[in-house]
Amino acid sequence: MCDPVSYAVIRTGMAYQEYQSDRAEAKYINQNTVATAKRIRNEAIYKDISLQKKQNVEYDKTAADKFKIAIEAKQKRGTAKVQLFERGLGGNLFTSIIGEIDRQEGRAYLSQDINYENVIMSLDEQRLAWNRQFGNQILSLPRVAPPSFGNYALSAAADISSVYMANTAPSTPNTGRFDGASTMQSYQLNPTGYSGSS
């Protein structure tokens, strides 16, 4: 085993190298996360725009259908008025026939409105579902906090101190003689008691 000073230098260098490696890895992961999140956000924007375009197409389709219904109703009203006036009919019969044409037009409008609202609600729900899905994808991306060198320094310091303590013999304090003998020769092996010089 090397001496504690050499170990301290090597261990400090290793801690710094580990810190740099972990910092580079965290930076790489975070850069990938940012790039992936940007791609997902762009996909979300394109998907939302396509669903908004579908809503606009549905609005235009409904408006065209309603316009066609209005033209047909005007043609029916015009034809009914001409035929009724040619025959000399009027009054309640005229009112009921024109009223029936108006009711048919109203039912057709209502049907178009209901279909339009259902399609728009469905597209809104799809937009919300896609928004949640893209949001969850972004939130599930890995993110790493950059490491702090303090943790690596503390770990290195703990290792260095444990190696230093393991390689350094503890010093025995000089507490003096406990029984007053000045040398080892003053001791006599007498199991009955102390017989040293006084």
Residue, then its C-alpha position, 0 to 999 in steps of 0.5 A: m500500500c502506498d503512503p497516505v500522502s500519495y493516496a490522498v493525491i491519487r484519490t483526490g484526482m480520482a474524485y475529480q475525474e469521477y465528477q467530470s465524467d458524471r458531469a459530462e454524462a448529465k450534460y449529454i442526457n440533458q442535451n438529448t432530453v432538450a432535443t427530444a422535447k423540441r421534436i415532440r413539441n414540433e410534432a404536437i404543433y403539427k398535429d394540432i394544426s392538422l386537427q384545426k384544419k380539419q375543423n376548418v374544413e368541417y366548418d366550410k363543408t357545413a356552411a356549403d351544405k347549409f347554403k345548398i339547403a337554403i337554395e333548395a328551400k328557396q326553389k321549393r318556396g318559389t315553385a310552391k308560390v307559383q303553382l299556388f298562385e297559378r291555381g288561385l289558391g291562398g290562405n291557410l293552404f298557402t301558409s301551411i305549404i310554405g310553413e312545411i317547406d320552412r320546417q323542412e329547411g329548419r330540420a335540415y339546418l338542425s341536422q347539419d348543426i348537430n353533425y357539425e357540433n359532434v364533429i367539432m367536439s370529437l376533434d376538440e377531444q382528439r386535440l386534448a388527447w394528443n396534447r396530453q400524450f405529447g405532454n406526458q412524453i415530454l414529462s417522462l423524458p430523463r433529466v439529470a441534475p448536474p453533480s456537485f463536486g462537494n459530494y465527490a470531495l467528501s467521499a474522497a476525504a472519507d476514503i483518505s482519512s480511513v486509509y490514513m487511520a489504517n496505516t498510522a499506528p496509534s500513539t501510546p501515551n506515556t502515563g508513567r509507572f503505575d506502581g512506582a517501580s523505576t525499572m523492570q528489574s525492580y519487579q520481582l515475581n512474587p505472587t504474594g505481593y509487591s516487593g519492590s524497592s522503597 
